[in-house]
Amino acid sequence: MSPADKSDFAFTFLSILFEGAPFVLLGTLISGFIDVYLPAGTMDRFLPKNKFLAILVAGLMGIIFPVCECAVVPVIRRLVKKGLPVSCGLTYMLAAPIVNPITAVSTWLAFKGQGSLMMTSSRLLLGFAVAVGVGLIVSRMRLRSVLKTKLADSLEHEQAASTPDDTCSHDGGCCGHDHHHGPAGGSKVVAAFRSAMKDFVDVAVYFTIGVAITALFGIALASPGVKHTVESVAANPVGAPASMMALAFVLSLCSTTDAFIAANFQKFSWGAKLAFLTFGPMLDVKLLFLYQTVLRKRFIVWLALGLFVSIGAASIAWQEFIPQLFLKTP
């Protein structure tokens, strides 16, 4: 690696690290306070009893709790431990970085003059539809085929313990079992920060590895030969969305800023840009490592393939039919 490449690597690595670290910190802080202050089963009671409606609501929760992809993973891990169904948790995890007001506004501004209404509405709708589809599939899968063994064991243990005989009475008296009610008063804040610190260390290791790999790929993409190859596939109706999704995976941009990058790919079709904006917030290099703190590796592989195929196919189909509803055709 030449001195120039080393300099580019350091610049890219630090840029992505400093951009994403605050969101990781925010996510772990939220997860720490959820761990201490949110009673087990609260999220489950908040969602509709109907499984399908619960997944739909989970896909829209990003409107109320807007987080980017860097922050959502530790939050979901904690919510699942607190009783949120895994299918709803994954739906929220995939949809929240896209289906939220911050991302909508940034996409609108980035594509102003380039069919901003079309791109913004299509991105939100496709992101929601794909996330709900994943949630519906996961709802029919076994817990241990989705979650890491340690997390699945912990969740199954808590579910087995949460029986009617183990609950506390409404008048404040307990049923006679030895429950751990956690710290009280100001010590709850300390406990929340301790939990957040543990999550941050756990997640930050994977995040840093992902950022380092992203920076290395960034150097490779900067070479003239690779640039020419990327541009040569822009006219291919299938290759363009595929290459843009691969680029989104490597660049690992934040969902609140990636639209400004996508808008500058003038040679790529609208559908290819939509694929870039939908696939990136759901799966990129840093998320691949973050997901390993929650999900089984085999499930991550199938999730990646499913997202790549479904988003690519939807982008190609929408390229043929949707633009004519928004843009004037010659």
C-alpha positions as CSV (number, residue, x, y, z in Angstrom):
1,M,0.0,0.0,0.0
2,S,1.5,3.3,-1.1
3,P,1.7,6.3,1.2
4,A,-1.2,8.0,-0.7
5,D,-3.3,4.9,-0.2
6,K,-2.4,4.8,3.5
7,S,-3.5,8.4,3.8
8,D,-6.7,7.7,2.0
9,F,-7.4,4.7,4.2
10,A,-6.8,6.7,7.4
11,F,-9.0,9.6,6.1
12,T,-11.9,7.2,5.0
13,F,-11.6,5.1,8.2
14,L,-11.7,8.1,10.5
15,S,-14.5,9.8,8.5
16,I,-16.8,6.8,8.7
17,L,-15.9,6.0,12.3
18,F,-16.6,9.6,13.5
19,E,-19.8,9.7,11.4
20,G,-21.2,6.4,12.8
21,A,-19.8,6.3,16.3
22,P,-22.2,8.9,17.7
23,F,-25.1,6.8,16.4
24,V,-23.7,3.7,17.9
25,L,-23.3,5.5,21.2
26,L,-26.9,6.8,21.0
27,G,-28.2,3.4,20.2
28,T,-26.4,1.8,23.2
29,L,-27.5,4.5,25.5
30,I,-31.1,3.9,24.5
31,S,-30.6,0.2,24.9
32,G,-29.2,0.7,28.4
33,F,-32.2,2.7,29.6
34,I,-34.5,0.2,28.0
35,D,-32.8,-2.5,29.9
36,V,-33.3,-0.8,33.3
37,Y,-36.5,1.2,32.9
38,L,-38.7,-0.8,30.4
39,P,-40.6,-3.7,32.1
40,A,-40.4,-7.0,30.3
41,G,-43.2,-7.6,27.9
42,T,-44.1,-3.9,27.5
43,M,-43.5,-3.8,23.8
44,D,-45.4,-7.0,23.2
45,R,-48.4,-5.5,25.0
46,F,-48.1,-2.3,22.9
47,L,-48.4,-4.1,19.6
48,P,-51.7,-5.5,18.2
49,K,-52.4,-9.1,19.1
50,N,-52.8,-10.0,15.5
51,K,-49.4,-11.1,14.2
52,F,-49.8,-9.5,10.8
53,L,-51.0,-6.2,12.2
54,A,-48.2,-6.3,14.7
55,I,-45.6,-6.6,12.0
56,L,-47.2,-3.8,10.0
57,V,-47.1,-1.5,13.1
58,A,-43.4,-2.5,13.7
59,G,-42.6,-1.4,10.2
60,L,-44.0,2.1,10.9
61,M,-42.4,2.5,14.3
62,G,-39.5,4.4,12.7
63,I,-41.8,7.3,12.2
64,I,-42.1,7.7,16.0
65,F,-38.6,6.3,16.9
66,P,-36.3,7.5,14.1
67,V,-32.9,5.9,14.3
68,C,-30.2,5.1,11.6
69,E,-28.9,1.7,11.0
70,C,-25.9,2.3,13.2
71,A,-28.1,2.8,16.3
72,V,-30.9,0.3,15.7
73,V,-29.1,-3.0,16.2
74,P,-28.3,-2.6,20.0
75,V,-31.8,-1.2,20.5
76,I,-33.4,-4.2,18.9
77,R,-31.3,-6.7,20.8
78,R,-32.5,-5.1,24.1
79,L,-36.1,-4.9,22.9
80,V,-36.2,-8.5,21.9
81,K,-34.9,-9.4,25.4
82,K,-37.7,-7.3,26.8
83,G,-40.4,-9.2,25.0
84,L,-40.7,-7.7,21.5
85,P,-41.4,-10.6,19.1
86,V,-38.4,-11.4,16.9
87,S,-40.4,-10.9,13.7
88,C,-41.4,-7.4,14.8
89,G,-37.9,-6.6,16.0
90,L,-36.4,-7.5,12.6
91,T,-39.1,-5.6,10.8
92,Y,-38.3,-2.5,12.8
93,M,-34.6,-3.0,12.4
94,L,-34.8,-3.1,8.6
95,A,-37.5,-0.4,8.2
96,A,-36.5,2.2,10.8
97,P,-33.4,3.6,9.0
98,I,-35.6,4.2,5.9
99,V,-39.1,4.8,7.2
100,N,-38.4,7.8,9.3
101,P,-38.9,11.6,8.8
102,I,-35.1,12.4,8.8
103,T,-34.4,10.1,5.9
104,A,-37.5,11.2,4.0
105,V,-36.5,14.9,4.3
106,S,-32.9,14.2,3.3
107,T,-34.0,12.2,0.2
108,W,-36.4,14.9,-0.8
109,L,-33.7,17.6,-0.6
110,A,-31.1,15.4,-2.4
111,F,-33.3,14.7,-5.4
112,K,-34.9,18.1,-5.6
113,G,-35.4,18.7,-9.3
114,Q,-34.8,15.0,-10.1
115,G,-38.3,13.7,-9.2
116,S,-38.0,14.1,-5.5
117,L,-41.6,13.0,-4.8
118,M,-41.1,9.9,-6.9
119,M,-37.8,8.9,-5.2
120,T,-38.9,9.7,-1.7
121,S,-42.2,8.0,-1.7
122,S,-40.8,5.0,-3.6
123,R,-37.9,4.6,-1.2
124,L,-40.2,4.7,1.9
125,L,-42.7,2.3,0.3
126,L,-40.2,-0.2,-0.9
127,G,-38.3,-0.1,2.4
128,F,-41.5,-0.7,4.3
129,A,-42.7,-3.5,2.0
130,V,-39.4,-5.4,2.1
131,A,-39.1,-5.1,5.9
132,V,-42.6,-6.4,6.4
133,G,-42.0,-9.2,4.0
134,V,-38.9,-10.3,6.0
135,G,-40.9,-10.0,9.3
136,L,-43.7,-12.2,7.9
137,I,-41.2,-14.9,6.9
138,V,-39.4,-14.8,10.2
139,S,-42.7,-15.1,12.1
140,R,-42.9,-18.6,10.7
141,M,-39.4,-19.6,11.7
142,R,-38.0,-21.2,14.8
143,L,-36.4,-18.8,17.3
144,R,-33.1,-20.7,17.3
145,S,-32.8,-20.6,13.5
146,V,-32.8,-16.7,13.7
147,L,-31.1,-15.6,16.9
148,K,-27.7,-16.4,18.3
149,T,-27.8,-19.4,20.6
150,K,-27.0,-17.4,23.7
151,L,-29.7,-14.8,23.0
152,A,-32.2,-17.5,22.1
153,D,-31.4,-19.4,25.4
154,S,-31.9,-16.2,27.4
155,L,-35.1,-15.3,25.7
156,E,-36.6,-18.8,26.1
157,H,-35.6,-18.8,29.7
158,E,-37.4,-15.5,30.3
159,Q,-40.5,-16.6,28.4
160,A,-40.6,-19.8,30.5
161,A,-40.3,-17.8,33.7
162,S,-43.1,-15.3,32.6
163,T,-46.1,-17.5,33.5
164,P,-49.2,-16.3,35.4
165,D,-48.0,-18.0,38.6
166,D,-44.8,-15.9,38.4
167,T,-46.3,-12.5,38.1
168,C,-46.7,-10.0,40.8
169,S,-50.2,-9.0,42.0
170,H,-51.7,-5.6,41.1
171,D,-51.8,-4.4,44.7
172,G,-48.0,-4.5,44.9
173,G,-47.6,-7.8,46.7
174,C,-45.6,-10.5,45.1
175,C,-46.5,-14.0,44.5
176,G,-43.9,-15.4,46.8
177,H,-41.2,-16.1,44.1
178,D,-37.9,-14.5,44.4
179,H,-38.0,-11.9,41.6
180,H,-35.2,-9.4,40.8
181,H,-36.8,-6.0,40.5
182,G,-33.6,-4.1,39.8
183,P,-32.2,-1.0,41.4
184,A,-34.3,1.8,42.7
185,G,-34.1,5.5,42.5
186,G,-30.9,7.2,41.3
187,S,-29.1,3.8,41.1
188,K,-31.2,3.0,38.1
189,V,-29.4,5.7,36.1
190,V,-26.1,4.2,37.0
191,A,-27.3,0.7,36.1
192,A,-28.5,2.0,32.7
193,F,-25.2,3.6,31.9
194,R,-23.4,0.3,32.9
195,S,-25.6,-1.7,30.6
196,A,-25.1,0.9,27.8
197,M,-21.3,0.7,28.3
198,K,-21.4,-3.1,28.0
199,D,-23.4,-2.9,24.8
200,F,-21.2,-0.2,23.4
201,V,-18.0,-2.2,23.9
202,D,-19.7,-5.3,22.3
203,V,-21.1,-3.4,19.3
204,A,-18.1,-1.1,18.8
205,V,-15.7,-3.9,18.1
206,Y,-17.8,-5.2,15.2
207,F,-18.5,-1.7,14.0
208,T,-14.8,-0.8,13.9
209,I,-14.0,-4.0,12.0
210,G,-16.7,-3.2,9.4
211,V,-15.4,0.4,9.0
212,A,-11.9,-0.8,8.4
213,I,-13.0,-3.2,5.7
214,T,-15.1,-0.4,4.2
215,A,-12.1,1.9,4.1
216,L,-10.0,-0.8,2.3
217,F,-12.8,-1.3,-0.3
218,G,-13.0,2.5,-0.7
219,I,-9.4,2.6,-1.8
220,A,-10.0,-0.2,-4.4
221,L,-13.0,1.6,-5.8
222,A,-11.0,4.8,-6.3
223,S,-8.8,3.2,-8.9
224,P,-9.5,4.3,-12.5
225,G,-10.0,0.7,-13.7
226,V,-12.7,0.0,-11.2
227,K,-14.4,3.3,-11.8
228,H,-14.6,2.6,-15.5
229,T,-16.0,-0.9,-14.9
230,V,-18.8,0.6,-12.6
231,E,-19.7,3.1,-15.2
232,S,-19.8,0.5,-18.0
233,V,-22.6,-1.4,-16.3
234,A,-24.8,1.6,-15.7
235,A,-26.7,1.1,-19.0
236,N,-27.5,-2.6,-18.1
237,P,-31.0,-2.8,-16.7
238,V,-30.0,-5.8,-14.4
239,G,-26.4,-5.0,-13.8
240,A,-27.0,-1.4,-12.8
241,P,-29.2,-2.1,-9.7
242,A,-26.9,-5.0,-8.8
243,S,-23.8,-2.9,-9.0
244,M,-25.4,0.0,-7.1
245,M,-26.4,-2.4,-4.3
246,A,-22.9,-3.8,-4.2
247,L,-21.6,-0.2,-4.0
248,A,-24.0,0.6,-1.2
249,F,-22.9,-2.5,0.7
250,V,-19.2,-1.4,0.4
251,L,-19.6,2.3,1.1
252,S,-21.7,1.8,4.3
253,L,-23.2,5.2,4.2
254,C,-25.6,6.4,6.9
255,S,-29.3,6.4,5.7
256,T,-29.7,10.1,6.6
257,T,-27.0,11.1,4.1
258,D,-26.8,8.4,1.4
259,A,-29.3,10.2,-0.8
260,F,-26.9,13.0,-1.5
261,I,-24.4,10.4,-2.8
262,A,-27.0,8.6,-4.9
263,A,-28.3,11.7,-6.5
264,N,-24.8,12.3,-8.1
265,F,-24.8,9.1,-10.0
266,Q,-26.2,10.7,-13.1
267,K,-25.4,7.8,-15.5
268,F,-27.5,5.3,-13.4
269,S,-31.2,4.8,-13.8
270,W,-33.8,5.8,-11.3
271,G,-34.4,2.1,-10.4
272,A,-30.6,1.6,-9.8
273,K,-30.6,4.6,-7.4
274,L,-33.6,3.2,-5.6
275,A,-31.9,-0.1,-5.1
276,F,-28.9,1.8,-3.7
277,L,-31.0,3.7,-1.2
278,T,-33.0,0.7,-0.1
279,F,-30.4,-2.0,0.1
280,G,-27.7,0.1,1.8
281,P,-29.6,0.9,5.0
282,M,-30.6,-2.7,5.4
283,L,-27.2,-4.4,4.7
284,D,-23.7,-3.1,4.4
285,V,-20.2,-4.0,5.6
286,K,-20.6,-2.6,9.1
287,L,-24.1,-3.9,9.5
288,L,-22.9,-7.4,8.5
289,F,-20.7,-7.4,11.6
290,L,-23.3,-5.7,13.8
291,Y,-25.9,-8.3,12.9
292,Q,-23.6,-11.0,14.2
293,T,-24.2,-9.7,17.8
294,V,-27.9,-10.7,17.4
295,L,-28.4,-13.1,14.5
296,R,-27.1,-16.5,13.5
297,K,-24.5,-16.4,10.6
298,R,-26.6,-18.8,8.5
299,F,-29.6,-16.6,8.8
300,I,-27.6,-13.5,7.9
301,V,-26.4,-15.2,4.7
302,W,-30.0,-16.0,3.7
303,L,-31.2,-12.5,4.7
304,A,-28.5,-10.9,2.6
305,L,-29.4,-13.0,-0.5
306,G,-33.1,-12.4,0.0
307,L,-32.7,-8.7,0.3
308,F,-30.4,-8.5,-2.7
309,V,-32.8,-10.5,-4.9
310,S,-36.0,-8.9,-3.7
311,I,-34.8,-5.3,-3.8
312,G,-33.1,-5.8,-7.1
313,A,-36.2,-7.3,-8.7
314,A,-38.5,-4.7,-7.3
315,S,-36.2,-1.9,-8.5
316,I,-36.1,-3.3,-12.0
317,A,-39.9,-3.7,-12.1
318,W,-40.5,-0.2,-10.7
319,Q,-38.1,1.3,-13.2
320,E,-40.5,0.1,-15.9
321,F,-43.8,1.2,-14.5
322,I,-43.5,3.8,-11.7
323,P,-41.6,6.8,-13.3
324,Q,-44.3,7.4,-15.9
325,L,-46.7,8.2,-13.0
326,F,-44.4,11.0,-11.8
327,L,-42.2,12.1,-14.7
328,K,-43.1,13.3,-18.1
329,T,-42.0,10.9,-20.8
330,P,-40.7,12.3,-24.1
